């Protein structure tokens, strides 16, 4: 949930107190799920010259990605995806370089929630070779996780239609274990170190790409535990596949 600390230029004035109260109201509406009132509060805030709305892009993303109860169909869902993409891509042009990885991370999490795993991986593979994204260990870990997921045999894939209820990236093992949460530093939970049974039929190319992304993540941050554990698993699968080719 975005914080309610609202950066404004004129602290201490009555106008500032009003703006800050409106920010508290906005956060309360978000917590209650009252999207309509939250949008009204946000519409007022972004018109205030004291508010740097670019520092609160998470709120805009939350509004755009929230589903309208009166338009749950596929057409409105596709529109929401386009709105979110347009919002984030517009912000990328204006924000500082150090803020761009956070925007890409938010877009990847959104794609994952929508079940657009391949699109998320393609987005990462487009931007990760360039600065400043190449310095983010967590983004490389997500690229590895997505490639690892897409490489699994069809019998291991948990089939789900893209929907708002799809909140996590499912990793193989048959238990539906969720992926790391939306925090860039969330990849800290332990994972099984050995290759799962039946992975001798995994996509060799994608598995190799996953191995490369995990290795790169560890080059950037050797404390990235999920990348470390999954690299061990992927290496076991790749070794198994190489032995079969001999």
Order of alpha helices (4+ residues) and beta strands (2+ residues): alpha-alpha-alpha-alpha-alpha-alpha-alpha-alpha-alpha
